[in-house]
Amino acid sequence: MKGRSIILDHWQGREAAALMIDGKLDDLLIDSDLPRTGTVYRAVADRPVKGQGGMFLKTPDGPAFLRQVRGLAPGQSLLVQVSGYAEPGKALPVTQKLLFKSRYAIITPDAPGLNISRSIRDEAERDRLLEIAHDTLGGTATGLILRSSCEGVDEDEIAADIEAMATLARRVAEDGGTGMETLAEGDGPHALAWREWVDPADVSTDPGGFEVQGVAEAIDALRGPREPLEAGASMYVEPTRALVAVDVNTGNDASLAAGLKANLACARALPRALRLRGLGGQVVLDLAPMPKKDRRSFESALRQAFRSDTVETALVGWTPLGHYELQRKRARLPLSEMIA
């Protein structure tokens, strides 16, 4: 099945959304019982962590950890936002840099200025969007970023989106309470799909859509570590307690270029494999054998593949043993923890 499809459904009783491209599962969002990324708390400082420059906080949903904080005393109230998911037994990661995101706008209360996404290159379109931003938020100290999805969209639709996010940001900023409280909930899978999957697509909201459109079958395939690659090669993506190990195999190809071909295929497939499984932290690639002179080609392919990935990933480099390392933000819960 060619084209893009967005399926909004439920999986094992949880709200879920799937993005299919040409009949292949490309992204998957499943709700959990943990606080959603983007949730805003009025938290209370608990105790500092000496030597790390951080502070444990108390929130309505349990302990949180704030990095690189200064001048914060125990018992003091502050606004924080959930920035990711914690490993089991660890505090929830939060940040003081609040962002209020929607389909077209990102409100940045702590970073004044009106900005347009760099991916919008047409000067006339940039001028049009800047005029909308000035008409909606001009004269305020609130910062705004208009996203690439604004390109070609009706002025009233963009303005309404900006105003909705700005109103939420003002309501949070003007909060005068002192105790622990949840001030804004993060978006669930259906809202995230509307916010982030902005390219034209067929949208299905019929119950049972996951079964009908092959999403359920694709999820079942993700239970195992094996990820098939081009030309019979494969990679195994296996999370351990310390890191995510990725092993690349050439399959039956015995040619001199088999290692390079398999590694390039791994580079192209890796963002999707990690994204669908919800894996982050340290990622170590045990690549197929290839000459050192081919490493640059592999690195270029890897950079290109992660350029369009939505999860922040740092390409760290080679180890003395010839492994390649990445550091990936824990932006999602591992799929293995959410499916039975």
Buried (B, 14 or more C-beta within 10 A) or exposed (E): EEEBBBBBBBBEEBBBBBBBBEEEBBBBBBBBEBBBBBBBBBBBBBEBBEEEEBBBBBBBBEBBBBBEBEEBEEEEBBBBBBBBBBEEEEBBBBBBEBBBBBBBBBBBBEBEEBBBBEEBEEEEBBEBBBEBBEEBBEEEEBBBBBBEBBBEBEBEEBBBBBEBBBEBBBEBEEBEEEEBBBBBEBBBBBBBBBBBBBEEBEBBEEEEBBEEBBBBEBBEEBEEBEBEBBEBBBBBBBBEEEBBBBBBBBBEBEEEEBBBBBBBBBBBBBBBBBBBBBBBBBBBBBBBEBEEEBBEBBBEBBEEBBEEBEBEBEBEEBEEEEBBBBBBBBBBBBBEEBBE
